[in-house]
Amino acid sequence: MPAAVRVALGWLALMLVVALLADVLMPYGTTALDLRNRLAPPAFMGGTWLHPLGTDELGRDVLSRLIASIRMSLVIAFGATVISATFGTTLGFLAAHFRGVVEQLVMALADFQAAMPFLILALSVLAFFGNALGLLVLLLGLHGWERYARIARGLAVSAGAQGYAAAVRQLGASALRLYGRHVLPNIASTLIVSMTLVFPEVILLESGLSFLGLGVQPPATSLGNMVGYGREYLTRAPWILLSPASIIVLTTLSVSLVGDWLRDRLDPTLR
């Protein structure tokens, strides 16, 4: 395993631990104010260890808010990725099973989704229907489903032409059993790699929407939310913005590195 992948896996493990133990690790509440220490610098820039990463414009502890933001952003990204993979794979299997009109309809929807500027669509929906957290996750779950649909449809059609799928069908297995118990396990590695490619995109989308004020709303906080509020203090207190921005860059880079490594490991043509 390359050293870069080891570091990436270590970073992702750290982010997972932080997300799971956020309530234990946060030294202060995310809304706790310390007005006497407004815009206090981090400890490594001359500040105190009471606020290791400094404070924001309201005296809130940046470290505490960063920990809570990591949990929020990872939960949103994971939920949206699972929704996208489930929805796209299901449509891909339907297209492969029924073929004909159903296949043409699914592929037309996939083409429409790929041609639609997703960020503009997301901004329109959130501005019209409100920016509830559930709606945000569901909306982000519609990003990238066409990739899973194309992959699942193509691999399912190929599996249908192979002996094992034909044998299972001749034995009288239902379509649900055929695709769920036999086809899906054989294409799961390709779908997992696709998930690692979509996951960082969802993190960046959530960050962008929160930066624009249409994502996670106060008093909740996310990485993009912190970047959005910190941009106004970039010259006076850059640590407010740089801390969450660094987490976004390192996390998306780590997921991409692991995804590339998995693709190479799971691709039989490269062995």
Stockholm file with secondary structure:
# STOCKHOLM 1.0

chainA/1-271         MPAAVRVALGWLALMLVVALLADVLMPYGTTALDLRNRLAPPAFMGGTWLHPLGTDELGRDVLSRLIASIRMSLVIAFGATVISATFGTTLGFLAAHFRGVVEQLVMALADFQAAMPFLILALSVLAFFGNALGLLVLLLGLHGWERYARIARGLAVSAGAQGYAAAVRQLGASALRLYGRHVLPNIASTLIVSMTLVFPEVILLESGLSFLGLGVQPPATSLGNMVGYGREYLTRAPWILLSPASIIVLTTLSVSLVGDWLRDRLDPTLR
#=GR chainA/1-271 SS CCHHHHHHHHHHHHHHHHHHTHHHHCSSCTTCCCGGGTTCCCGGGTCCTTSTTCBCTTCCBHHHHHHHHHHHHHHHHHHHHHHHHHHHHHHHHHHHHHCHHHHHHHHHHHHHHHHSCHHHHHHHHHHHHCCCHHHHHHHHHTTTHHHHHHHHHHHHHHHHTSHHHHHHHHTTCCHHHIIIIIIHHHHHHHHHHHHHHHHHHHHHHHHHHHHTTSSSCTTSCCHHHHHHHHGGGTTTCTHHHHHHHHHHHHHHHHHHHHHHHHHHHHCGGGC
#=GC SS_cons         CCHHHHHHHHHHHHHHHHHHTHHHHCSSCTTCCCGGGTTCCCGGGTCCTTSTTCBCTTCCBHHHHHHHHHHHHHHHHHHHHHHHHHHHHHHHHHHHHHCHHHHHHHHHHHHHHHHSCHHHHHHHHHHHHCCCHHHHHHHHHTTTHHHHHHHHHHHHHHHHTSHHHHHHHHTTCCHHHIIIIIIHHHHHHHHHHHHHHHHHHHHHHHHHHHHTTSSSCTTSCCHHHHHHHHGGGTTTCTHHHHHHHHHHHHHHHHHHHHHHHHHHHHCGGGC
//
